[in-house]
Every structure is written in structure tokens, then in C-alpha cells.
Amino acid sequence: MPEFTEEQLMIADLARRIAVEKILPVREKYDRSDEFPWEIVEAIAESDLYGVFIPEEYGGFGGGVTEMAIVTEELSRVCGGIALAFAATGLGAMPLILFGSDEQKKKYLPQIASGKRLAAFALTEPEAGSDAGNIKTTAKKDGDHYILNGTKQWITNGGEAEIYTVIGLTDPSRGARGASAFIVEDGTSGFSYGKKEDKMGIRGSTTRELIFEDCRIPSENLLARTGFGFMVAMKTLDMSRPGVAAQAIGIARGALETAIDYARQRIQFDKPIIANQGLQWMLSDMATKVEAARALIYEAARKADSGEKDISKISAMSKLFASDVAMEVTTDAVQILGGYGYMREYPVEKMMRDAKITQIYEGTNQIQRDVIARALIKEAARK
Ligand SMILES: Cc1cc2nc3c(=O)[nH]c(=O)nc-3n(C[C@H](O)[C@H](O)[C@H](O)COP(=O)(O)OP(=O)(O)OC[C@H]3O[C@@H](n4cnc5c(N)ncnc54)[C@H](O)[C@@H]3O)c2cc1C
């Protein structure tokens, strides 16, 4: 267990209560219907949890990546899909927190902190996934406006959020170096929503296309400076990857707890299956991996919150390790429940489906290994 402060323990307790009292009774419903869980968004907002990662002067609690991870982990322990209504808003708010001007922060952060408006982050395009520098969306200056044209793909909270950070090219001739970051509000003329995806897991989390057709946005919606868009995106991902890791490990904890409960109750050969050393050792390995991943996640979060300059390596490590652990642990949990684990009547098959995305988004785990290797090579060259 990481060393949390009194306040952080209270936040964890509050998030756990919402997860158990509000999310648990409806998680199967949302997994089947794939509707957006507005009733849970309201419950999270009423508890002020959307404010945990927002600075106090902008209406939040004043916490950071650690608090965001704590809430995400507790919600994901019950449902990794519904938890994204919270976590993806954290991702969407991060560019504003890191790079917003005082006016931009004053305008948007209190709305996010209160849960009145959700946020989202839009980088990916049909031809730019891992190769994010290959984006094609353009943002052409026109007087005191920018005109956005292009399509963003697979945006979490797309169509539900009202505040979007969008990365577009202000100077297409310079590629990624000509990218800039903008705040785009729902309802802006020329901004519409496209295809909503039908997914394997994290159902109840909307994944949708954003379409920009001569979308005019005021110049004051530019974040940082022109040409800084790729840097805004990469620094944002450094801060948010421990959150994906927390989602992964929350899912893994839920699966581990379900497997232990089941193994204590299921009788085969006249004894509970947990009496078999083979299963005990499986559970021991699962619990050890979860604990190791948690230590790494909260170390990454601590470094992020302490203002350490370059956290790319540890942030990528936390996401890589925790998501691989989540996939292993949820798969083993299905195995421990045997045939029942494969049935939708039990939650572990959903947990296994939900875990998979954590190895893919915010940079696949192959890309995390690239980030880590780049840092290792840089460190070695400095010696
Ligand atoms: C459910 C969901 C929600 C998402 N939410 C958001 C969001 O809110 N905002 C947003 O901007 N994006 C979002 N994404 C996009 C996500 O970040 C990308 O899917 C991810 O970065 C991978 O890109 P890709 O799917 O195009 O895969 P590709 O880049 O096409 O990769 C395909 C495979 O090739 C491998 N690969 C590619 N390049 C290399 C390389 N250089 N070395 C080794 N292997 C490589 C990858 O690891 C992967 O296994 C979301 C995606 C999904 C599925």
C-alpha cells in the first residue's frame, strides 16, 4: 500500500463508496447497453471528485496526478469502463492545467472541477495513431480566428464532453513542429461528431469521431504558443499515463478479489479449490504483481506532482507494467473461475475485456518501450 496522506485516504474512501454503492449495481447494464453513464457522472460531480486534480484557485481540491490515480483506481476496481467518464476528463483537462493562461484556466477549470462540463483530448487521426506526428488536421490563421479542418478518431468522451483539447497543424510544412493545441467547445459552428465505436470492452465509455469543417475558433483558444502542440500533447501524456496505469491496476484488483472469493467458495473434490497449492501460487503471483505495479504507479505520480522535469520514462514504465499485469491477472482470474469465468454472469470476463485497452491507448505498450529505451540511451550518453 503506498503511503497516502489523510486527505488522499479520504478521497480513496469516497471513490470506493461511489464505486460500490452507485456503479456496482449498474455496471452490467452499461456493459450491455454501451450508453454513457450520466447518472454516475452526476454522483461523481456531487461528491466533488472531478475537482481532485484541479488547482484550488480554479475551484478544485488542489491535488494532482496522485489524486487522479487514486480515484481512477477505485472506480476501475468496480468498472474500468465507467471510470473513464472521470479519467478521460482528467486527460482532457491536463493541457489546460499545464499550459493554459490564467484567463483560460479561469474560464474552463471551475466548470470541469464541478463536473458541469466534461473534457476530452483529441490527438489521434485515421492515419496518425502511434505515429502521432503524422496528423493532418489543419488550423489556419484567419484574422483573430483559426479555422480547423480535419477528423479526429477514437476520442474518449467524444460527443459527451463539452471542452476539447485538439491538436492541429498551424504550419503543415513543418510536420509535428508545426502543430498547435486548441481548446474547442461543443456547439462551435463547423464542429460535429461522427461515428460512435462499438467496442470489445470499456463499454459505457463513448469513443467517437470529431469532425472539423471550417470550424472557426477564436485565437484566445490557442494553448501555449503556435508550434508547441506536439510538446503539449507529449507532456500531457506523461502526466496522464500513470492514470491509465491506475485504471489497469484497479481492474486487476477487482479481478483478483473476485478470484479469491470464488476460490474460497467453489467446492471440487470435496474441498474449496483454494486449498490447492497450484491455485494458491497463482493467486500469490497475481497479488505480488498488483502490489509491485501499484508501487510503480504511485512513484510515477509522486514524481509528476513534485514537478520533476522529465518523467517520460517512469510514466511510460508505470503504464507498460500495470497494463501488462492487468492483462495477466484478469486472464488468470477467468482461469480460476473456470467455465463460470467465461460466462457473462460473472464479472471477470468483462474485466479481461476492459483490461486489454490499457495496453493499447495513450500509446501502445510497444511505444512505451520505445519511450523507455530512448530515455535509457539518453541517460547512458550523459555519463
Ligand atoms: C477505445 C479507445 C479510446 C481512445 N481514446 C483516445 C483519446 O481519447 N484521444 C486520442 O487522441 N486517442 C485515443 N485513442 C487512440 C489510441 O491512443 C491509439 O489507438 C493508439 O495510440 C495506437 O494507435 P493505432 O491504434 O493507430 O495503432 P497503430 O499505430 O496503427 O499500431 C498498430 C500496431 O503496430 C505497433 N507499432 C506501431 N508503430 C510501432 C513502432 N514504431 N514500433 C513497434 N511497434 C509499432 C503498435 O504497437 C500496434 O501493436 C483511443 C483508442 C481506443 C481504441
The ligand as an SDF file (V2000), in Angstrom:
LIG
                    3D

 53 58  0  0  0  0  0  0  0  0999 V2000
  -11.0050    2.7830  -27.0480 C   0  0  0  0  0  0  0  0  0  0  0  0
  -10.0040    3.7870  -27.4840 C   0  0  0  0  0  0  0  0  0  0  0  0
  -10.0040    5.0540  -26.9180 C   0  0  0  0  0  0  0  0  0  0  0  0
   -9.0790    6.0130  -27.3450 C   0  0  0  0  0  0  0  0  0  0  0  0
   -9.1270    7.2900  -26.8240 N   0  0  0  0  0  0  0  0  0  0  0  0
   -8.3280    8.2670  -27.3740 C   0  0  0  0  0  0  0  0  0  0  0  0
   -8.4760    9.6300  -26.9610 C   0  0  0  0  0  0  0  0  0  0  0  0
   -9.2710    9.9680  -26.0860 O   0  0  0  0  0  0  0  0  0  0  0  0
   -7.7110   10.5740  -27.5960 N   0  0  0  0  0  0  0  0  0  0  0  0
   -6.8100   10.2610  -28.5690 C   0  0  0  0  0  0  0  0  0  0  0  0
   -6.1590   11.1610  -29.0920 O   0  0  0  0  0  0  0  0  0  0  0  0
   -6.6370    8.9660  -28.9590 N   0  0  0  0  0  0  0  0  0  0  0  0
   -7.3770    7.9580  -28.3900 C   0  0  0  0  0  0  0  0  0  0  0  0
   -7.2350    6.6520  -28.7930 N   0  0  0  0  0  0  0  0  0  0  0  0
   -6.2130    6.3230  -29.7780 C   0  0  0  0  0  0  0  0  0  0  0  0
   -5.0510    5.4980  -29.2220 C   0  0  0  0  0  0  0  0  0  0  0  0
   -4.1930    6.2860  -28.4620 O   0  0  0  0  0  0  0  0  0  0  0  0
   -4.3600    4.8040  -30.4190 C   0  0  0  0  0  0  0  0  0  0  0  0
   -5.2300    3.7580  -30.8240 O   0  0  0  0  0  0  0  0  0  0  0  0
   -3.0110    4.2380  -30.0690 C   0  0  0  0  0  0  0  0  0  0  0  0
   -2.0850    5.2700  -29.8540 O   0  0  0  0  0  0  0  0  0  0  0  0
   -2.4550    3.3100  -31.1640 C   0  0  0  0  0  0  0  0  0  0  0  0
   -2.6260    3.8190  -32.4490 O   0  0  0  0  0  0  0  0  0  0  0  0
   -3.2920    2.8880  -33.5720 P   0  0  0  0  0  0  0  0  0  0  0  0
   -4.4980    2.2680  -32.9760 O   0  0  0  0  0  0  0  0  0  0  0  0
   -3.4680    3.7000  -34.7920 O   0  0  0  0  0  0  0  0  0  0  0  0
   -2.2580    1.7230  -33.8230 O   0  0  0  0  0  0  0  0  0  0  0  0
   -1.0250    1.7220  -34.8350 P   0  0  0  0  0  0  0  0  0  0  0  0
   -0.1660    2.9040  -34.5790 O   0  0  0  0  0  0  0  0  0  0  0  0
   -1.5140    1.5140  -36.2120 O   0  0  0  0  0  0  0  0  0  0  0  0
   -0.2560    0.4290  -34.3520 O   0  0  0  0  0  0  0  0  0  0  0  0
   -0.6260   -0.8970  -34.7260 C   0  0  0  0  0  0  0  0  0  0  0  0
    0.3720   -1.8540  -34.0970 C   0  0  0  0  0  0  0  0  0  0  0  0
    1.6930   -1.5570  -34.5700 O   0  0  0  0  0  0  0  0  0  0  0  0
    2.5550   -1.3130  -33.4750 C   0  0  0  0  0  0  0  0  0  0  0  0
    3.5160   -0.2780  -33.8230 N   0  0  0  0  0  0  0  0  0  0  0  0
    3.2820    0.9030  -34.4750 C   0  0  0  0  0  0  0  0  0  0  0  0
    4.4310    1.5900  -34.5760 N   0  0  0  0  0  0  0  0  0  0  0  0
    5.3920    0.8550  -33.9900 C   0  0  0  0  0  0  0  0  0  0  0  0
    6.7990    1.0300  -33.7850 C   0  0  0  0  0  0  0  0  0  0  0  0
    7.4250    2.1530  -34.1680 N   0  0  0  0  0  0  0  0  0  0  0  0
    7.4790    0.0460  -33.1410 N   0  0  0  0  0  0  0  0  0  0  0  0
    6.8470   -1.0760  -32.7330 C   0  0  0  0  0  0  0  0  0  0  0  0
    5.5280   -1.2950  -32.8920 N   0  0  0  0  0  0  0  0  0  0  0  0
    4.8140   -0.3450  -33.5180 C   0  0  0  0  0  0  0  0  0  0  0  0
    1.6470   -0.8500  -32.3380 C   0  0  0  0  0  0  0  0  0  0  0  0
    2.2290   -1.0350  -31.0730 O   0  0  0  0  0  0  0  0  0  0  0  0
    0.4310   -1.7380  -32.5700 C   0  0  0  0  0  0  0  0  0  0  0  0
    0.6590   -3.0020  -31.9910 O   0  0  0  0  0  0  0  0  0  0  0  0
   -8.1230    5.6800  -28.3400 C   0  0  0  0  0  0  0  0  0  0  0  0
   -8.1120    4.3890  -28.8760 C   0  0  0  0  0  0  0  0  0  0  0  0
   -9.0440    3.4580  -28.4800 C   0  0  0  0  0  0  0  0  0  0  0  0
   -9.0070    2.0960  -29.1100 C   0  0  0  0  0  0  0  0  0  0  0  0
  1  2  1  0
  2  3  1  0
  2 52  2  0
  3  4  2  0
  4  5  1  0
  4 50  1  0
  5  6  2  0
  6  7  1  0
  6 13  1  0
  7  8  2  0
  7  9  1  0
  9 10  1  0
 10 11  2  0
 10 12  1  0
 12 13  2  0
 13 14  1  0
 14 15  1  0
 14 50  1  0
 15 16  1  0
 16 17  1  0
 16 18  1  0
 18 19  1  0
 18 20  1  0
 20 21  1  0
 20 22  1  0
 22 23  1  0
 23 24  1  0
 24 25  2  0
 24 26  1  0
 24 27  1  0
 27 28  1  0
 28 29  2  0
 28 30  1  0
 28 31  1  0
 31 32  1  0
 32 33  1  0
 33 34  1  0
 33 48  1  0
 34 35  1  0
 35 36  1  0
 35 46  1  0
 36 37  1  0
 36 45  1  0
 37 38  2  0
 38 39  1  0
 39 40  1  0
 39 45  2  0
 40 41  1  0
 40 42  2  0
 42 43  1  0
 43 44  2  0
 44 45  1  0
 46 47  1  0
 46 48  1  0
 48 49  1  0
 50 51  2  0
 51 52  1  0
 52 53  1  0
M  END
$$$$
